[in-house]
Amino acid sequence: MELSKTDLFFCYDFALQRKLKAKGIRFVFTGLTNSLTRTWIYFRTDEVNEIIKQHVKQED
């Protein structure tokens, strides 16, 4: 199986990461960007996409 960027979600938002964690969604890996900010990488699933949509709606 070959993965592409469209199969992954790169999360740079701590509040969104906490929501994903609260829903029991585990990240694939985490790391630091060049500017030393934390990022979490998730498999992009329907559930992850729905949580992202809800998060964006709440910010509007």
mmCIF file of the N, C-alpha and C atoms, coordinates in Angstrom:
data_MODEL
# 
_entry.id   MODEL 
# 
loop_
_atom_site.group_PDB 
_atom_site.id 
_atom_site.type_symbol 
_atom_site.label_atom_id 
_atom_site.label_alt_id 
_atom_site.label_comp_id 
_atom_site.label_asym_id 
_atom_site.label_entity_id 
_atom_site.label_seq_id 
_atom_site.pdbx_PDB_ins_code 
_atom_site.Cartn_x 
_atom_site.Cartn_y 
_atom_site.Cartn_z 
_atom_site.occupancy 
_atom_site.B_iso_or_equiv 
_atom_site.pdbx_formal_charge 
_atom_site.auth_seq_id 
_atom_site.auth_comp_id 
_atom_site.auth_asym_id 
_atom_site.auth_atom_id 
_atom_site.pdbx_PDB_model_num 
ATOM 1   N N  . MET A 1 1  ? 0.844   -1.183 0.000  1.00 0.00 ? 1  MET A N  1 
ATOM 2   C CA . MET A 1 1  ? 0.000   0.000  0.000  1.00 0.00 ? 1  MET A CA 1 
ATOM 3   C C  . MET A 1 1  ? 0.884   1.239  0.000  1.00 0.00 ? 1  MET A C  1 
ATOM 4   N N  . GLU A 1 2  ? 0.617   2.127  -0.911 1.00 0.00 ? 2  GLU A N  1 
ATOM 5   C CA . GLU A 1 2  ? 1.388   3.364  -1.009 1.00 0.00 ? 2  GLU A CA 1 
ATOM 6   C C  . GLU A 1 2  ? 0.557   4.527  -0.471 1.00 0.00 ? 2  GLU A C  1 
ATOM 7   N N  . LEU A 1 3  ? 1.158   5.321  0.395  1.00 0.00 ? 3  LEU A N  1 
ATOM 8   C CA . LEU A 1 3  ? 0.482   6.477  0.974  1.00 0.00 ? 3  LEU A CA 1 
ATOM 9   C C  . LEU A 1 3  ? 0.884   7.747  0.250  1.00 0.00 ? 3  LEU A C  1 
ATOM 10  N N  . SER A 1 4  ? -0.053  8.679  0.187  1.00 0.00 ? 4  SER A N  1 
ATOM 11  C CA . SER A 1 4  ? 0.257   10.000 -0.356 1.00 0.00 ? 4  SER A CA 1 
ATOM 12  C C  . SER A 1 4  ? -0.166  11.042 0.676  1.00 0.00 ? 4  SER A C  1 
ATOM 13  N N  . LYS A 1 5  ? 0.139   12.300 0.421  1.00 0.00 ? 5  LYS A N  1 
ATOM 14  C CA . LYS A 1 5  ? -0.229  13.374 1.344  1.00 0.00 ? 5  LYS A CA 1 
ATOM 15  C C  . LYS A 1 5  ? -1.737  13.450 1.557  1.00 0.00 ? 5  LYS A C  1 
ATOM 16  N N  . THR A 1 6  ? -2.512  13.056 0.560  1.00 0.00 ? 6  THR A N  1 
ATOM 17  C CA . THR A 1 6  ? -3.969  13.120 0.706  1.00 0.00 ? 6  THR A CA 1 
ATOM 18  C C  . THR A 1 6  ? -4.489  12.074 1.684  1.00 0.00 ? 6  THR A C  1 
ATOM 19  N N  . ASP A 1 7  ? -3.688  11.070 2.002  1.00 0.00 ? 7  ASP A N  1 
ATOM 20  C CA . ASP A 1 7  ? -4.077  10.038 2.964  1.00 0.00 ? 7  ASP A CA 1 
ATOM 21  C C  . ASP A 1 7  ? -3.788  10.457 4.399  1.00 0.00 ? 7  ASP A C  1 
ATOM 22  N N  . LEU A 1 8  ? -3.082  11.569 4.565  1.00 0.00 ? 8  LEU A N  1 
ATOM 23  C CA . LEU A 1 8  ? -2.654  12.008 5.889  1.00 0.00 ? 8  LEU A CA 1 
ATOM 24  C C  . LEU A 1 8  ? -3.202  13.391 6.204  1.00 0.00 ? 8  LEU A C  1 
ATOM 25  N N  . PHE A 1 9  ? -3.356  13.654 7.501  1.00 0.00 ? 9  PHE A N  1 
ATOM 26  C CA . PHE A 1 9  ? -3.747  14.978 7.966  1.00 0.00 ? 9  PHE A CA 1 
ATOM 27  C C  . PHE A 1 9  ? -2.649  15.480 8.888  1.00 0.00 ? 9  PHE A C  1 
ATOM 28  N N  . PHE A 1 10 ? -2.080  16.631 8.562  1.00 0.00 ? 10 PHE A N  1 
ATOM 29  C CA . PHE A 1 10 ? -1.016  17.240 9.351  1.00 0.00 ? 10 PHE A CA 1 
ATOM 30  C C  . PHE A 1 10 ? -1.660  18.276 10.266 1.00 0.00 ? 10 PHE A C  1 
ATOM 31  N N  . CYS A 1 11 ? -1.675  18.004 11.546 1.00 0.00 ? 11 CYS A N  1 
ATOM 32  C CA . CYS A 1 11 ? -2.357  18.861 12.513 1.00 0.00 ? 11 CYS A CA 1 
ATOM 33  C C  . CYS A 1 11 ? -1.343  19.736 13.239 1.00 0.00 ? 11 CYS A C  1 
ATOM 34  N N  . TYR A 1 12 ? -1.515  21.048 13.104 1.00 0.00 ? 12 TYR A N  1 
ATOM 35  C CA . TYR A 1 12 ? -0.639  22.013 13.773 1.00 0.00 ? 12 TYR A CA 1 
ATOM 36  C C  . TYR A 1 12 ? -1.382  22.755 14.886 1.00 0.00 ? 12 TYR A C  1 
ATOM 37  N N  . ASP A 1 13 ? -2.641  22.414 15.101 1.00 0.00 ? 13 ASP A N  1 
ATOM 38  C CA . ASP A 1 13 ? -3.523  23.110 16.039 1.00 0.00 ? 13 ASP A CA 1 
ATOM 39  C C  . ASP A 1 13 ? -3.685  22.269 17.306 1.00 0.00 ? 13 ASP A C  1 
ATOM 40  N N  . PHE A 1 14 ? -3.198  22.792 18.442 1.00 0.00 ? 14 PHE A N  1 
ATOM 41  C CA . PHE A 1 14 ? -3.238  22.039 19.689 1.00 0.00 ? 14 PHE A CA 1 
ATOM 42  C C  . PHE A 1 14 ? -4.677  21.745 20.121 1.00 0.00 ? 14 PHE A C  1 
ATOM 43  N N  . ALA A 1 15 ? -5.587  22.708 19.945 1.00 0.00 ? 15 ALA A N  1 
ATOM 44  C CA . ALA A 1 15 ? -6.988  22.496 20.328 1.00 0.00 ? 15 ALA A CA 1 
ATOM 45  C C  . ALA A 1 15 ? -7.617  21.378 19.498 1.00 0.00 ? 15 ALA A C  1 
ATOM 46  N N  . LEU A 1 16 ? -7.339  21.358 18.209 1.00 0.00 ? 16 LEU A N  1 
ATOM 47  C CA . LEU A 1 16 ? -7.862  20.299 17.345 1.00 0.00 ? 16 LEU A CA 1 
ATOM 48  C C  . LEU A 1 16 ? -7.242  18.959 17.713 1.00 0.00 ? 16 LEU A C  1 
ATOM 49  N N  . GLN A 1 17 ? -5.975  18.951 18.026 1.00 0.00 ? 17 GLN A N  1 
ATOM 50  C CA . GLN A 1 17 ? -5.312  17.711 18.440 1.00 0.00 ? 17 GLN A CA 1 
ATOM 51  C C  . GLN A 1 17 ? -5.971  17.151 19.696 1.00 0.00 ? 17 GLN A C  1 
ATOM 52  N N  . ARG A 1 18 ? -6.330  18.023 20.640 1.00 0.00 ? 18 ARG A N  1 
ATOM 53  C CA . ARG A 1 18 ? -6.995  17.565 21.870 1.00 0.00 ? 18 ARG A CA 1 
ATOM 54  C C  . ARG A 1 18 ? -8.370  16.971 21.551 1.00 0.00 ? 18 ARG A C  1 
ATOM 55  N N  . LYS A 1 19 ? -9.088  17.553 20.589 1.00 0.00 ? 19 LYS A N  1 
ATOM 56  C CA . LYS A 1 19 ? -10.395 17.013 20.198 1.00 0.00 ? 19 LYS A CA 1 
ATOM 57  C C  . LYS A 1 19 ? -10.243 15.627 19.576 1.00 0.00 ? 19 LYS A C  1 
ATOM 58  N N  . LEU A 1 20 ? -9.253  15.485 18.716 1.00 0.00 ? 20 LEU A N  1 
ATOM 59  C CA . LEU A 1 20 ? -9.008  14.179 18.101 1.00 0.00 ? 20 LEU A CA 1 
ATOM 60  C C  . LEU A 1 20 ? -8.659  13.146 19.173 1.00 0.00 ? 20 LEU A C  1 
ATOM 61  N N  . LYS A 1 21 ? -7.821  13.532 20.111 1.00 0.00 ? 21 LYS A N  1 
ATOM 62  C CA . LYS A 1 21 ? -7.423  12.635 21.203 1.00 0.00 ? 21 LYS A CA 1 
ATOM 63  C C  . LYS A 1 21 ? -8.629  12.255 22.058 1.00 0.00 ? 21 LYS A C  1 
ATOM 64  N N  . ALA A 1 22 ? -9.489  13.227 22.361 1.00 0.00 ? 22 ALA A N  1 
ATOM 65  C CA . ALA A 1 22 ? -10.680 12.972 23.176 1.00 0.00 ? 22 ALA A CA 1 
ATOM 66  C C  . ALA A 1 22 ? -11.628 11.985 22.504 1.00 0.00 ? 22 ALA A C  1 
ATOM 67  N N  . LYS A 1 23 ? -11.622 11.973 21.176 1.00 0.00 ? 23 LYS A N  1 
ATOM 68  C CA . LYS A 1 23 ? -12.464 11.037 20.420 1.00 0.00 ? 23 LYS A CA 1 
ATOM 69  C C  . LYS A 1 23 ? -11.789 9.671  20.249 1.00 0.00 ? 23 LYS A C  1 
ATOM 70  N N  . GLY A 1 24 ? -10.608 9.509  20.832 1.00 0.00 ? 24 GLY A N  1 
ATOM 71  C CA . GLY A 1 24 ? -9.914  8.224  20.774 1.00 0.00 ? 24 GLY A CA 1 
ATOM 72  C C  . GLY A 1 24 ? -9.124  7.995  19.504 1.00 0.00 ? 24 GLY A C  1 
ATOM 73  N N  . ILE A 1 25 ? -8.882  9.048  18.757 1.00 0.00 ? 25 ILE A N  1 
ATOM 74  C CA . ILE A 1 25 ? -8.125  8.922  17.508 1.00 0.00 ? 25 ILE A CA 1 
ATOM 75  C C  . ILE A 1 25 ? -6.654  9.140  17.820 1.00 0.00 ? 25 ILE A C  1 
ATOM 76  N N  . ARG A 1 26 ? -5.853  8.168  17.450 1.00 0.00 ? 26 ARG A N  1 
ATOM 77  C CA . ARG A 1 26 ? -4.425  8.228  17.751 1.00 0.00 ? 26 ARG A CA 1 
ATOM 78  C C  . ARG A 1 26 ? -3.655  8.735  16.539 1.00 0.00 ? 26 ARG A C  1 
ATOM 79  N N  . PHE A 1 27 ? -2.646  9.538  16.801 1.00 0.00 ? 27 PHE A N  1 
ATOM 80  C CA . PHE A 1 27 ? -1.814  10.030 15.706 1.00 0.00 ? 27 PHE A CA 1 
ATOM 81  C C  . PHE A 1 27 ? -0.855  8.937  15.259 1.00 0.00 ? 27 PHE A C  1 
ATOM 82  N N  . VAL A 1 28 ? -0.407  9.034  14.003 1.00 0.00 ? 28 VAL A N  1 
ATOM 83  C CA . VAL A 1 28 ? 0.547   8.076  13.453 1.00 0.00 ? 28 VAL A CA 1 
ATOM 84  C C  . VAL A 1 28 ? 1.935   8.392  13.988 1.00 0.00 ? 28 VAL A C  1 
ATOM 85  N N  . PHE A 1 29 ? 2.292   9.659  13.936 1.00 0.00 ? 29 PHE A N  1 
ATOM 86  C CA . PHE A 1 29 ? 3.541   10.114 14.548 1.00 0.00 ? 29 PHE A CA 1 
ATOM 87  C C  . PHE A 1 29 ? 3.466   11.610 14.801 1.00 0.00 ? 29 PHE A C  1 
ATOM 88  N N  . THR A 1 30 ? 4.390   12.075 15.600 1.00 0.00 ? 30 THR A N  1 
ATOM 89  C CA . THR A 1 30 ? 4.459   13.487 15.941 1.00 0.00 ? 30 THR A CA 1 
ATOM 90  C C  . THR A 1 30 ? 5.893   13.949 15.756 1.00 0.00 ? 30 THR A C  1 
ATOM 91  N N  . GLY A 1 31 ? 6.047   15.232 15.593 1.00 0.00 ? 31 GLY A N  1 
ATOM 92  C CA . GLY A 1 31 ? 7.391   15.771 15.405 1.00 0.00 ? 31 GLY A CA 1 
ATOM 93  C C  . GLY A 1 31 ? 7.388   17.274 15.559 1.00 0.00 ? 31 GLY A C  1 
ATOM 94  N N  . LEU A 1 32 ? 8.529   17.859 15.289 1.00 0.00 ? 32 LEU A N  1 
ATOM 95  C CA . LEU A 1 32 ? 8.682   19.304 15.358 1.00 0.00 ? 32 LEU A CA 1 
ATOM 96  C C  . LEU A 1 32 ? 8.914   19.852 13.959 1.00 0.00 ? 32 LEU A C  1 
ATOM 97  N N  . THR A 1 33 ? 8.307   21.001 13.695 1.00 0.00 ? 33 THR A N  1 
ATOM 98  C CA . THR A 1 33 ? 8.536   21.673 12.425 1.00 0.00 ? 33 THR A CA 1 
ATOM 99  C C  . THR A 1 33 ? 9.887   22.388 12.484 1.00 0.00 ? 33 THR A C  1 
ATOM 100 N N  . ASN A 1 34 ? 10.278  23.000 11.384 1.00 0.00 ? 34 ASN A N  1 
ATOM 101 C CA . ASN A 1 34 ? 11.535  23.761 11.364 1.00 0.00 ? 34 ASN A CA 1 
ATOM 102 C C  . ASN A 1 34 ? 11.521  24.925 12.347 1.00 0.00 ? 34 ASN A C  1 
ATOM 103 N N  . SER A 1 35 ? 10.317  25.432 12.649 1.00 0.00 ? 35 SER A N  1 
ATOM 104 C CA . SER A 1 35 ? 10.207  26.533 13.613 1.00 0.00 ? 35 SER A CA 1 
ATOM 105 C C  . SER A 1 35 ? 9.978   26.018 15.038 1.00 0.00 ? 35 SER A C  1 
ATOM 106 N N  . LEU A 1 36 ? 10.179  24.725 15.217 1.00 0.00 ? 36 LEU A N  1 
ATOM 107 C CA . LEU A 1 36 ? 10.099  24.053 16.520 1.00 0.00 ? 36 LEU A CA 1 
ATOM 108 C C  . LEU A 1 36 ? 8.701   24.055 17.130 1.00 0.00 ? 36 LEU A C  1 
ATOM 109 N N  . THR A 1 37 ? 7.673   24.065 16.286 1.00 0.00 ? 37 THR A N  1 
ATOM 110 C CA . THR A 1 37 ? 6.314   23.880 16.775 1.00 0.00 ? 37 THR A CA 1 
ATOM 111 C C  . THR A 1 37 ? 5.921   22.423 16.572 1.00 0.00 ? 37 THR A C  1 
ATOM 112 N N  . ARG A 1 38 ? 5.115   21.908 17.476 1.00 0.00 ? 38 ARG A N  1 
ATOM 113 C CA . ARG A 1 38 ? 4.704   20.503 17.431 1.00 0.00 ? 38 ARG A CA 1 
ATOM 114 C C  . ARG A 1 38 ? 3.688   20.285 16.321 1.00 0.00 ? 38 ARG A C  1 
ATOM 115 N N  . THR A 1 39 ? 3.775   19.143 15.663 1.00 0.00 ? 39 THR A N  1 
ATOM 116 C CA . THR A 1 39 ? 2.782   18.728 14.684 1.00 0.00 ? 39 THR A CA 1 
ATOM 117 C C  . THR A 1 39 ? 2.451   17.264 14.920 1.00 0.00 ? 39 THR A C  1 
ATOM 118 N N  . TRP A 1 40 ? 1.204   16.912 14.621 1.00 0.00 ? 40 TRP A N  1 
ATOM 119 C CA . TRP A 1 40 ? 0.750   15.539 14.755 1.00 0.00 ? 40 TRP A CA 1 
ATOM 120 C C  . TRP A 1 40 ? 0.233   15.104 13.397 1.00 0.00 ? 40 TRP A C  1 
ATOM 121 N N  . ILE A 1 41 ? 0.540   13.877 13.006 1.00 0.00 ? 41 ILE A N  1 
ATOM 122 C CA . ILE A 1 41 ? 0.111   13.369 11.706 1.00 0.00 ? 41 ILE A CA 1 
ATOM 123 C C  . ILE A 1 41 ? -0.861  12.222 11.948 1.00 0.00 ? 41 ILE A C  1 
ATOM 124 N N  . TYR A 1 42 ? -2.023  12.319 11.308 1.00 0.00 ? 42 TYR A N  1 
ATOM 125 C CA . TYR A 1 42 ? -3.083  11.328 11.439 1.00 0.00 ? 42 TYR A CA 1 
ATOM 126 C C  . TYR A 1 42 ? -3.398  10.740 10.075 1.00 0.00 ? 42 TYR A C  1 
ATOM 127 N N  . PHE A 1 43 ? -3.911  9.494  10.067 1.00 0.00 ? 43 PHE A N  1 
ATOM 128 C CA . PHE A 1 43 ? -4.500  8.978  8.847  1.00 0.00 ? 43 PHE A CA 1 
ATOM 129 C C  . PHE A 1 43 ? -5.797  9.743  8.630  1.00 0.00 ? 43 PHE A C  1 
ATOM 130 N N  . ARG A 1 44 ? -6.043  10.172 7.403  1.00 0.00 ? 44 ARG A N  1 
ATOM 131 C CA . ARG A 1 44 ? -7.255  10.933 7.092  1.00 0.00 ? 44 ARG A CA 1 
ATOM 132 C C  . ARG A 1 44 ? -8.395  9.935  6.872  1.00 0.00 ? 44 ARG A C  1 
ATOM 133 N N  . THR A 1 45 ? -9.315  9.912  7.817  1.00 0.00 ? 45 THR A N  1 
ATOM 134 C CA . THR A 1 45 ? -10.483 9.037  7.748  1.00 0.00 ? 45 THR A CA 1 
ATOM 135 C C  . THR A 1 45 ? -11.740 9.901  7.731  1.00 0.00 ? 45 THR A C  1 
ATOM 136 N N  . ASP A 1 46 ? -12.882 9.272  7.495  1.00 0.00 ? 46 ASP A N  1 
ATOM 137 C CA . ASP A 1 46 ? -14.143 10.011 7.535  1.00 0.00 ? 46 ASP A CA 1 
ATOM 138 C C  . ASP A 1 46 ? -14.348 10.633 8.915  1.00 0.00 ? 46 ASP A C  1 
ATOM 139 N N  . GLU A 1 47 ? -13.994 9.895  9.970  1.00 0.00 ? 47 GLU A N  1 
ATOM 140 C CA . GLU A 1 47 ? -14.157 10.410 11.333 1.00 0.00 ? 47 GLU A CA 1 
ATOM 141 C C  . GLU A 1 47 ? -13.250 11.617 11.580 1.00 0.00 ? 47 GLU A C  1 
ATOM 142 N N  . VAL A 1 48 ? -12.011 11.537 11.138 1.00 0.00 ? 48 VAL A N  1 
ATOM 143 C CA . VAL A 1 48 ? -11.085 12.668 11.283 1.00 0.00 ? 48 VAL A CA 1 
ATOM 144 C C  . VAL A 1 48 ? -11.612 13.868 10.503 1.00 0.00 ? 48 VAL A C  1 
ATOM 145 N N  . ASN A 1 49 ? -12.062 13.653 9.286  1.00 0.00 ? 49 ASN A N  1 
ATOM 146 C CA . ASN A 1 49 ? -12.603 14.747 8.473  1.00 0.00 ? 49 ASN A CA 1 
ATOM 147 C C  . ASN A 1 49 ? -13.799 15.412 9.147  1.00 0.00 ? 49 ASN A C  1 
ATOM 148 N N  . GLU A 1 50 ? -14.671 14.619 9.768  1.00 0.00 ? 50 GLU A N  1 
ATOM 149 C CA . GLU A 1 50 ? -15.846 15.172 10.443 1.00 0.00 ? 50 GLU A CA 1 
ATOM 150 C C  . GLU A 1 50 ? -15.440 16.023 11.645 1.00 0.00 ? 50 GLU A C  1 
ATOM 151 N N  . ILE A 1 51 ? -14.474 15.576 12.415 1.00 0.00 ? 51 ILE A N  1 
ATOM 152 C CA . ILE A 1 51 ? -14.000 16.346 13.567 1.00 0.00 ? 51 ILE A CA 1 
ATOM 153 C C  . ILE A 1 51 ? -13.368 17.655 13.102 1.00 0.00 ? 51 ILE A C  1 
ATOM 154 N N  . ILE A 1 52 ? -12.637 17.613 12.003 1.00 0.00 ? 52 ILE A N  1 
ATOM 155 C CA . ILE A 1 52 ? -12.038 18.835 11.445 1.00 0.00 ? 52 ILE A CA 1 
ATOM 156 C C  . ILE A 1 52 ? -13.145 19.816 11.051 1.00 0.00 ? 52 ILE A C  1 
ATOM 157 N N  . LYS A 1 53 ? -14.177 19.327 10.357 1.00 0.00 ? 53 LYS A N  1 
ATOM 158 C CA . LYS A 1 53 ? -15.289 20.193 9.942  1.00 0.00 ? 53 LYS A CA 1 
ATOM 159 C C  . LYS A 1 53 ? -15.958 20.847 11.146 1.00 0.00 ? 53 LYS A C  1 
ATOM 160 N N  . GLN A 1 54 ? -16.213 20.059 12.191 1.00 0.00 ? 54 GLN A N  1 
ATOM 161 C CA . GLN A 1 54 ? -16.838 20.601 13.404 1.00 0.00 ? 54 GLN A CA 1 
ATOM 162 C C  . GLN A 1 54 ? -15.942 21.653 14.050 1.00 0.00 ? 54 GLN A C  1 
ATOM 163 N N  . HIS A 1 55 ? -14.655 21.404 14.078 1.00 0.00 ? 55 HIS A N  1 
ATOM 164 C CA . HIS A 1 55 ? -13.698 22.338 14.680 1.00 0.00 ? 55 HIS A CA 1 
ATOM 165 C C  . HIS A 1 55 ? -13.682 23.665 13.910 1.00 0.00 ? 55 HIS A C  1 
ATOM 166 N N  . VAL A 1 56 ? -13.682 23.585 12.598 1.00 0.00 ? 56 VAL A N  1 
ATOM 167 C CA . VAL A 1 56 ? -13.663 24.794 11.768 1.00 0.00 ? 56 VAL A CA 1 
ATOM 168 C C  . VAL A 1 56 ? -14.956 25.587 11.960 1.00 0.00 ? 56 VAL A C  1 
ATOM 169 N N  . LYS A 1 57 ? -16.102 24.894 12.050 1.00 0.00 ? 57 LYS A N  1 
ATOM 170 C CA . LYS A 1 57 ? -17.382 25.577 12.275 1.00 0.00 ? 57 LYS A CA 1 
ATOM 171 C C  . LYS A 1 57 ? -17.375 26.333 13.593 1.00 0.00 ? 57 LYS A C  1 
ATOM 172 N N  . GLN A 1 58 ? -16.789 25.744 14.621 1.00 0.00 ? 58 GLN A N  1 
ATOM 173 C CA . GLN A 1 58 ? -16.750 26.384 15.937 1.00 0.00 ? 58 GLN A CA 1 
ATOM 174 C C  . GLN A 1 58 ? -15.877 27.628 15.933 1.00 0.00 ? 58 GLN A C  1 
ATOM 175 N N  . GLU A 1 59 ? -14.877 27.671 15.062 1.00 0.00 ? 59 GLU A N  1 
ATOM 176 C CA . GLU A 1 59 ? -13.981 28.826 14.997 1.00 0.00 ? 59 GLU A CA 1 
ATOM 177 C C  . GLU A 1 59 ? -14.606 30.000 14.262 1.00 0.00 ? 59 GLU A C  1 
ATOM 178 N N  . ASP A 1 60 ? -15.594 29.727 13.401 1.00 0.00 ? 60 ASP A N  1 
ATOM 179 C CA . ASP A 1 60 ? -16.230 30.806 12.615 1.00 0.00 ? 60 ASP A CA 1 
ATOM 180 C C  . ASP A 1 60 ? -17.099 31.692 13.447 1.00 0.00 ? 60 ASP A C  1 
# 
